[in-house]
Amino acid sequence: MPEVNNALDGVRREVGTRYDFKGSSCEITLQDEVITILADDDLKLQQMHELLKGHLTRRSVDAAALDYGKVQPASGNKVRQTITIKQGIDRELAKTITTAIKQGKLKVQASIQGDEVRVNGKKRDDLQEAIAMLKGMDIEQPLQFVNFRD
């Protein structure tokens, strides 16, 4: 979330300095894990999306972690859109990941711990095989792999 905050600050600075946003009242705010974009029209909203994706990518946050809501009309002929930031893995996706690992007959154990899936194995090669298998799966949510060894 700190990287998302930094990316939003970069978007705000760029909106303030860009010529095509001059005289417009475009805003982007973050509250909890929901980003709200308020723009003058659909064109400016799409430009704000591109700015947001660019700044998040620079901050090494995957843009696929954004869940775009519907575009709603706001007061003063403006448009508003909410974007939810997905964090963690939901139960259904965690179950599909663990069953895929178990069906792959790898020498690793997968367990669900809160909003993450923990994979344990004796050899680093087995863990890397599990990572390669998960990268090959068709999952719409970005995955993050953290290797920890004592």
C-alpha positions in Angstrom: 0.0 0.0 0.0 2.8 2.5 0.5 3.8 2.0 -3.1 0.2 2.6 -4.2 0.3 5.8 -2.2 3.5 6.9 -3.9 2.1 6.1 -7.3 -1.1 8.1 -6.6 1.1 11.1 -5.5 2.9 10.8 -8.8 -0.4 10.8 -10.7 -1.6 13.9 -8.8 1.6 15.7 -9.6 1.4 14.8 -13.3 -2.3 15.8 -13.5 -1.3 19.2 -12.0 1.4 19.8 -14.5 0.1 18.4 -17.8 -1.2 20.8 -20.4 -4.2 18.6 -21.4 -5.5 18.6 -17.8 -5.1 22.4 -17.4 -8.4 23.9 -16.2 -10.0 20.6 -15.4 -11.0 19.4 -12.0 -9.7 15.8 -12.1 -9.1 14.2 -8.8 -7.8 10.8 -7.6 -8.2 9.8 -3.9 -7.5 6.7 -1.9 -9.6 5.6 1.0 -8.8 2.2 2.7 -8.2 0.0 -0.4 -10.5 1.9 -2.8 -9.2 4.4 -5.3 -11.8 7.0 -6.5 -11.3 8.8 -9.8 -13.3 12.0 -10.5 -12.9 13.3 -14.0 -14.6 15.8 -16.3 -15.5 13.3 -19.0 -14.7 9.8 -20.3 -11.6 10.9 -22.2 -10.0 12.4 -19.2 -11.0 9.3 -17.2 -9.2 7.0 -19.7 -6.1 9.3 -19.5 -6.2 9.0 -15.7 -6.4 5.2 -16.1 -3.3 5.2 -18.3 -1.4 7.5 -15.8 -2.4 5.2 -12.9 -1.2 2.1 -14.7 2.0 3.7 -15.7 2.9 5.0 -12.2 1.9 1.7 -10.6 4.1 -0.2 -13.0 7.0 2.1 -12.2 6.5 1.3 -8.5 6.5 -2.5 -9.3 2.8 -2.9 -8.4 1.0 -5.1 -10.9 -1.8 -3.3 -12.7 -3.8 -6.5 -12.8 -4.4 -6.1 -9.0 -6.9 -3.3 -9.8 -10.6 -4.2 -10.0 -12.4 -1.4 -11.9 -16.0 -0.6 -11.0 -18.7 1.0 -13.1 -18.4 4.5 -14.4 -21.0 6.6 -12.6 -22.2 10.1 -13.4 -21.3 12.7 -10.7 -22.5 16.2 -10.0 -21.5 18.9 -12.5 -21.5 16.7 -15.6 -18.5 14.7 -14.3 -17.9 11.0 -14.1 -16.7 9.0 -11.1 -15.2 5.5 -11.0 -14.1 3.4 -8.0 -11.2 1.0 -8.3 -10.7 -1.7 -5.7 -7.2 -2.9 -5.0 -7.0 -6.7 -4.6 -4.8 -7.9 -1.8 -4.3 -11.5 -0.9 -6.0 -14.6 -2.4 -9.6 -15.4 -1.9 -10.7 -18.9 -0.7 -11.8 -20.3 -4.0 -8.5 -19.3 -5.8 -6.5 -20.7 -2.9 -8.4 -24.0 -3.1 -7.8 -24.3 -6.8 -4.0 -23.5 -6.3 -3.6 -26.2 -3.6 -5.5 -28.8 -5.6 -3.4 -28.0 -8.7 -0.2 -28.5 -6.6 -1.5 -31.8 -5.1 -2.6 -33.1 -8.5 0.8 -32.1 -10.0 2.3 -34.8 -7.8 5.2 -32.6 -6.8 7.2 -33.3 -3.6 5.8 -30.2 -1.9 2.9 -29.5 0.6 0.5 -26.6 0.1 -1.6 -25.1 2.8 -3.9 -22.1 3.0 -2.9 -19.6 5.7 -5.3 -16.6 5.8 -5.1 -14.8 2.5 -2.0 -16.6 1.2 -0.9 -20.1 0.2 2.2 -21.5 1.8 4.1 -24.2 -0.1 6.7 -26.2 1.8 9.3 -28.6 0.3 12.7 -30.0 1.2 14.4 -29.1 -2.0 14.6 -25.7 -3.7 14.2 -27.3 -7.1 10.8 -28.8 -6.0 9.7 -25.3 -5.0 10.8 -23.8 -8.2 8.8 -26.5 -10.1 5.8 -25.5 -8.2 6.3 -21.8 -9.0 6.8 -22.7 -12.7 3.5 -24.7 -12.6 1.6 -21.9 -11.0 2.9 -19.4 -13.5 1.7 -21.7 -16.3 -1.8 -21.7 -14.9 -4.4 -19.3 -16.2 -5.0 -17.1 -13.1 -6.3 -13.6 -13.6 -4.9 -12.4 -10.3 -1.2 -11.6 -10.1 0.7 -13.9 -7.8 3.7 -13.0 -5.7 6.3 -15.6 -4.8 8.5 -15.2 -1.7 11.2 -17.7 -1.0 12.2 -17.9 2.7 14.8 -20.3 4.1 16.4 -20.5 7.5 
